[in-house]
Amino acid sequence: MDIQDLQRDNIKQLKPYSTARAEFKGNAEIFLDANENPYGSPLPQAHNRYPDPIQAALKERIAQIKGIPPKHIFIGNGSDEAIDLIIRAFCEPKQDNIIIMTPTYGMYEVSAQLNNVEIKRVSLTPDFQLDLNNIAETINSNTKVVFICSPNNPTGNSIKKLDIETLLNNFQGLVVVDEAYINYSKQYSIINELTEYPNLVVLQTFSKAWGLAGLRIGMAFGSLPLIEILNKVKPPYNLSEVTQKLAVEALDNLPLINSWIKETVAERELLKDNLIKLDFVVNVYPSDANFLLVKFNDANAVYNYLLENGIIVRNRSSIEMCENTLRISIGTPQENEKLIACLTRYNVA
Ligand SMILES: *Cc1c(COP(=O)(O)O)cnc(C)c1O
């Protein structure tokens, strides 16, 4: 399978923007090449120079932690940027299509719509797994990308790896596996199978377990041609200097992150046990993520009640297969206790 051939014709022709810093080689003392302000910044710290367009230091640290060479890593301004660039680079507007597995994360659809790319929806099975027959029937010669979210948002479950592999083996386009919640999952990342599948793209993010949603950093892992294409289409300075620096610092705190993950998973199971005891809770779905999808007999009423009590959760009731559900993020132990205390009062009232 040739990933180069899969990209849009105009992207094949695209000569990427060449940054001032990328053009010069060697050492210089005086930088008069990028029209920057030479005096500094009106801040305690200077940010007057453009950041590293290829984020070399950050990729080096990620490579060490993930065991994936830097050349196989793309870094975006959030995974949302990677999602958009994948669609933009590979899907011809008004001609190609993507397949999403509903119910799932909303950005695949938004990015496709923005790029005027058709969206084909295949429902997950009742236990929220891939419907491989239906997917096979839906794929046509214009299908360029299939998005799989595992663990899936908003259902919380992991998608069976064997099913993803079946798709990877049989589909002649990109299979994007969005692993935003992988740190909370019992199932291993599919990242170790990158060498086997040139059409596999794995998305991960600093927004969830790493606690850096406000910095906007997402990662895409894939084959060399794929990463080269994403680098070619990305805005040259898509990650700020501050973001790159803080992310490198954050990566030194792996033990702290691991302890948060452990606590979140334990809290998730505790919250699940406590929720299921409430008689107006119909179901708490199995979760491999840092949230629970909970079915109520009247989700809208519970949503409004929680809101009146200063607790905000995500109402997913309007989504097909998620009728009467709320998606509840796992908070700190105290926050989770307050949630349960509040819901217990609802039970009485
Ligand atoms: C939260 C989330 C992301 C993260 O997006 P960023 O742009 O990296 O913040 C990606 N995919 C899914 C499914 C998510 O739920």
The ligand as an SDF file (V2000), in Angstrom:
LIG
                    3D

 15 15  0  0  0  0  0  0  0  0999 V2000
  -10.4680   14.8530   24.3210 C   0  0  0  0  0  0  0  0  0  0  0  0
  -10.3190   14.1020   23.0450 C   0  0  0  0  0  0  0  0  0  0  0  0
   -9.2930   14.4100   22.1640 C   0  0  0  0  0  0  0  0  0  0  0  0
   -8.2920   15.4680   22.5150 C   0  0  0  0  0  0  0  0  0  0  0  0
   -8.2250   16.4520   21.6040 O   0  0  0  0  0  0  0  0  0  0  0  0
   -7.0860   17.5620   21.7850 P   0  0  0  0  0  0  0  0  0  0  0  0
   -7.3060   18.4020   20.5800 O   0  0  0  0  0  0  0  0  0  0  0  0
   -5.7730   16.8570   21.7890 O   0  0  0  0  0  0  0  0  0  0  0  0
   -7.3630   18.2640   23.0790 O   0  0  0  0  0  0  0  0  0  0  0  0
   -9.1380   13.6620   21.0110 C   0  0  0  0  0  0  0  0  0  0  0  0
   -9.9670   12.6500   20.7410 N   0  0  0  0  0  0  0  0  0  0  0  0
  -10.9600   12.3220   21.5790 C   0  0  0  0  0  0  0  0  0  0  0  0
  -11.8160   11.1680   21.2790 C   0  0  0  0  0  0  0  0  0  0  0  0
  -11.1800   13.0500   22.7410 C   0  0  0  0  0  0  0  0  0  0  0  0
  -12.1890   12.7210   23.5470 O   0  0  0  0  0  0  0  0  0  0  0  0
  1  2  1  0
  2  3  1  0
  2 14  2  0
  3  4  1  0
  3 10  2  0
  4  5  1  0
  5  6  1  0
  6  7  2  0
  6  8  1  0
  6  9  1  0
 10 11  1  0
 11 12  2  0
 12 13  1  0
 12 14  1  0
 14 15  1  0
M  END
$$$$
